[in-house]
Amino acid sequence: MLLSLILGSVAAFADIFGGLVLVRSHWEKRYLRYFVALGAGFMLAVAFLEMLPESMAVSARWAPLLVLAGYCVVHLLEHTIVPHFHFGEETHQDEFLSSHTSYSVLAGLAVHALFDGIAIASGFVLSSRLGWLIFIAIFLHKVPEGFTVASVMMASGRGRMAAVTAAAILAAATLLGVVLINVLPSWVQAGLPLSAGVAIYVAATDLVPEVNREPGIRMALVFFAGVLLFLLLRTFLPEI
């Protein structure tokens, strides 16, 4: 429990860090694309090779349905309730001038952040090895996530304080997910497969398209480096 809370806090702080990257304009933002590419490869590998098998082991009957439900929930949020969302810096400024829209985006990302925390804690309920792998996958996309929500708030006309506050809300949602599973560990039977579906959606639908928008082979190589990093850690992390 203590380790999942510590690492959940680290992941949560990465959301705030991403918000600070946006509001402090002198920081170099282009390196976020490398986080996106690396995180996409790592997260997709974790979801398919660790989270899905573990979910099936916990509940073979319900896991596939819950994975699909997790995927569909995020799709519903992003393309029905919160349209025009994607990771990375938002360039369509006119789409986010409405305060209502910006708060809808924040709500959608908060749900996603909640499942980030659920995924981290669920992994540690089953094994330290799985918990570490899930944490790394989530941590790699947390900075771009915080950057995204801050950019949306700024594009809607809110100030820098509102942008950082929005990132802090995502951090709080992540911690809430960690605490929820630690208080009710039996919920891992639903939390892990739901989180797997969310992870697959975020990696394949949000992050990979950002990688593909970059010309040249560099970002693709960083994506595969994320997969390779997962395979190396999976090989050398002890079974606990």
C-alpha positions as CSV (number, residue, x, y, z in Angstrom):
1,M,0.0,0.0,0.0
2,L,2.8,2.4,0.9
3,L,4.7,1.8,-2.3
4,S,1.6,2.3,-4.5
5,L,0.8,5.5,-2.7
6,I,4.3,6.8,-3.1
7,L,4.5,5.9,-6.8
8,G,0.9,7.2,-7.3
9,S,2.1,10.5,-5.8
10,V,5.0,10.6,-8.2
11,A,2.7,10.0,-11.2
12,A,0.3,12.6,-9.9
13,F,3.1,15.2,-9.6
14,A,4.0,14.5,-13.2
15,D,0.6,15.9,-14.1
16,I,1.4,19.1,-12.3
17,F,4.8,19.2,-13.9
18,G,3.2,19.0,-17.3
19,G,1.0,22.0,-16.4
20,L,4.1,23.9,-15.3
21,V,5.8,23.1,-18.6
22,L,2.9,24.9,-20.4
23,V,2.6,28.0,-18.2
24,R,6.4,28.6,-18.1
25,S,6.9,29.4,-21.8
26,H,10.7,29.4,-21.7
27,W,10.7,25.6,-21.1
28,E,11.4,23.4,-24.1
29,K,8.1,21.8,-25.1
30,R,9.2,19.7,-28.1
31,Y,10.7,17.0,-25.8
32,L,7.1,16.2,-24.8
33,R,6.7,14.4,-28.1
34,Y,9.4,12.0,-27.1
35,F,7.5,11.2,-23.9
36,V,4.4,10.6,-26.0
37,A,6.1,8.2,-28.3
38,L,8.0,6.3,-25.6
39,G,4.9,6.2,-23.4
40,A,2.7,4.9,-26.3
41,G,5.0,2.0,-27.0
42,F,5.5,1.1,-23.3
43,M,1.8,1.5,-22.4
44,L,0.6,-0.6,-25.3
45,A,3.0,-3.4,-24.4
46,V,2.0,-3.3,-20.7
47,A,-1.7,-3.4,-21.6
48,F,-1.4,-6.4,-23.9
49,L,1.3,-8.4,-22.3
50,E,0.7,-7.8,-18.6
51,M,-2.7,-6.2,-17.8
52,L,-4.8,-8.3,-20.1
53,P,-3.4,-11.7,-19.0
54,E,-3.6,-10.7,-15.3
55,S,-7.2,-9.5,-15.8
56,M,-8.1,-12.9,-17.4
57,A,-6.4,-14.7,-14.5
58,V,-8.4,-12.7,-11.9
59,S,-11.8,-13.0,-13.7
60,A,-11.8,-14.9,-17.0
61,R,-15.6,-14.5,-17.4
62,W,-15.9,-10.8,-16.9
63,A,-12.5,-9.4,-17.9
64,P,-13.1,-9.2,-21.7
65,L,-16.3,-7.3,-21.1
66,L,-14.7,-4.9,-18.6
67,V,-11.8,-4.2,-20.9
68,L,-14.2,-3.3,-23.7
69,A,-16.2,-1.2,-21.2
70,G,-13.1,0.7,-20.2
71,Y,-12.2,1.4,-23.9
72,C,-15.7,2.5,-24.7
73,V,-16.0,4.8,-21.7
74,V,-13.0,6.8,-22.8
75,H,-14.2,6.9,-26.4
76,L,-17.6,8.2,-25.2
77,L,-15.9,10.9,-23.1
78,E,-13.5,12.1,-25.8
79,H,-15.7,11.9,-28.9
80,T,-19.3,12.4,-27.6
81,I,-19.2,14.3,-24.3
82,V,-15.8,15.9,-24.8
83,P,-15.2,16.2,-28.6
84,H,-12.0,17.4,-30.4
85,F,-9.7,16.1,-27.6
86,H,-6.2,14.8,-28.2
87,F,-2.9,14.6,-26.3
88,G,-0.2,17.1,-26.9
89,E,-0.4,20.9,-27.4
90,E,-3.8,22.0,-28.6
91,T,-3.4,24.0,-31.7
92,H,-7.1,24.6,-32.5
93,Q,-7.5,27.6,-30.2
94,D,-11.0,28.5,-31.4
95,E,-12.4,25.2,-30.3
96,F,-11.6,25.8,-26.7
97,L,-12.8,29.4,-26.1
98,S,-15.9,28.2,-24.3
99,S,-15.4,27.8,-20.5
100,H,-18.0,25.0,-20.5
101,T,-16.0,23.1,-23.1
102,S,-12.7,23.5,-21.2
103,Y,-14.3,22.2,-18.0
104,S,-15.8,19.2,-20.0
105,V,-12.3,18.4,-21.2
106,L,-11.0,18.6,-17.6
107,A,-13.8,16.3,-16.4
108,G,-13.0,13.7,-19.1
109,L,-9.3,13.8,-18.3
110,A,-10.0,13.5,-14.6
111,V,-11.9,10.3,-15.3
112,H,-8.9,9.0,-17.2
113,A,-6.6,10.1,-14.4
114,L,-8.7,8.2,-11.9
115,F,-8.2,5.0,-13.9
116,D,-4.5,5.7,-13.9
117,G,-4.4,5.6,-10.2
118,I,-6.7,2.5,-10.2
119,A,-4.3,0.8,-12.6
120,I,-1.2,1.5,-10.5
121,A,-2.8,0.3,-7.2
122,S,-4.4,-2.7,-8.9
123,G,-1.1,-3.8,-10.2
124,F,0.5,-3.7,-6.8
125,V,-2.4,-5.7,-5.3
126,L,-1.4,-8.6,-7.6
127,S,2.4,-8.2,-7.6
128,S,5.1,-5.6,-7.2
129,R,6.5,-6.4,-10.6
130,L,3.1,-5.7,-12.3
131,G,2.7,-2.6,-10.2
132,W,6.1,-1.2,-11.3
133,L,5.4,-1.9,-15.0
134,I,2.1,-0.2,-14.9
135,F,3.5,2.8,-13.0
136,I,6.2,3.3,-15.6
137,A,3.7,3.1,-18.4
138,I,1.5,5.7,-16.8
139,F,4.3,8.0,-15.6
140,L,5.6,8.3,-19.2
141,H,2.3,9.9,-20.4
142,K,1.5,11.9,-17.3
143,V,3.6,15.0,-18.3
144,P,1.9,15.3,-21.7
145,E,-1.5,14.8,-20.0
146,G,-0.8,17.7,-17.6
147,F,0.5,19.8,-20.5
148,T,-2.7,19.0,-22.4
149,V,-5.2,20.1,-19.8
150,A,-3.2,23.2,-19.0
151,S,-3.1,24.2,-22.7
152,V,-6.9,23.7,-23.0
153,M,-7.6,25.9,-20.0
154,M,-5.2,28.6,-21.4
155,A,-6.9,28.4,-24.8
156,S,-10.3,28.9,-23.2
157,G,-9.1,32.2,-21.8
158,R,-8.3,31.1,-18.3
159,G,-5.2,32.3,-16.6
160,R,-2.0,30.5,-15.7
161,M,-3.3,29.7,-12.2
162,A,-6.4,28.0,-13.6
163,A,-4.1,26.0,-15.9
164,V,-2.0,24.7,-13.0
165,T,-5.1,24.1,-10.9
166,A,-6.5,21.9,-13.7
167,A,-3.3,19.9,-13.7
168,A,-3.5,19.6,-9.9
169,I,-7.1,18.2,-10.3
170,L,-5.8,15.4,-12.5
171,A,-3.1,14.7,-9.9
172,A,-5.8,14.5,-7.2
173,A,-7.9,12.1,-9.3
174,T,-4.9,9.9,-9.8
175,L,-4.3,9.7,-6.1
176,L,-8.0,9.0,-5.5
177,G,-7.8,6.0,-7.7
178,V,-4.8,4.7,-5.8
179,V,-6.5,5.2,-2.5
180,L,-9.8,3.6,-3.7
181,I,-8.1,0.3,-4.6
182,N,-6.0,0.3,-1.4
183,V,-9.1,0.8,0.7
184,L,-11.2,-1.8,-1.3
185,P,-8.6,-4.2,-2.8
186,S,-11.3,-6.6,-3.9
187,W,-12.3,-4.0,-6.5
188,V,-9.1,-5.0,-8.4
189,Q,-11.2,-7.6,-10.2
190,A,-13.0,-4.8,-12.0
191,G,-10.4,-2.1,-11.7
192,L,-7.6,-3.9,-13.5
193,P,-9.5,-4.9,-16.7
194,L,-11.3,-1.5,-16.8
195,S,-7.9,0.2,-16.6
196,A,-6.5,-2.1,-19.3
197,G,-9.2,-1.0,-21.6
198,V,-8.5,2.7,-20.8
199,A,-4.7,2.1,-21.3
200,I,-5.3,0.5,-24.7
201,Y,-7.5,3.4,-25.8
202,V,-5.1,6.0,-24.6
203,A,-2.1,4.3,-26.2
204,A,-3.6,3.3,-29.5
205,T,-6.1,6.1,-30.1
206,D,-4.6,9.2,-28.4
207,L,-0.8,8.7,-28.2
208,V,0.0,6.7,-31.4
209,P,-1.7,9.2,-33.7
210,E,0.5,11.9,-32.1
211,V,3.5,9.8,-33.0
212,N,2.3,9.3,-36.5
213,R,1.9,13.0,-37.1
214,E,5.7,13.6,-36.8
215,P,7.5,13.2,-40.1
216,G,10.4,10.9,-40.4
217,I,11.4,7.7,-38.6
218,R,12.7,9.2,-35.4
219,M,9.4,9.1,-33.5
220,A,8.6,5.6,-34.7
221,L,11.9,4.5,-33.4
222,V,11.2,6.1,-30.0
223,F,7.8,4.2,-30.0
224,F,9.6,0.9,-30.5
225,A,12.1,1.9,-27.9
226,G,9.2,2.1,-25.5
227,V,8.1,-1.5,-26.4
228,L,11.8,-2.7,-26.0
229,L,12.1,-0.9,-22.7
230,F,9.0,-2.8,-21.4
231,L,10.4,-6.1,-22.6
232,L,13.7,-5.5,-20.9
233,L,12.1,-4.5,-17.6
234,R,9.7,-7.4,-17.9
235,T,12.7,-9.8,-18.3
236,F,14.8,-8.4,-15.5
237,L,12.3,-7.3,-12.9
238,P,12.0,-10.1,-10.3
239,E,8.7,-11.9,-9.9
240,I,7.3,-10.8,-6.5
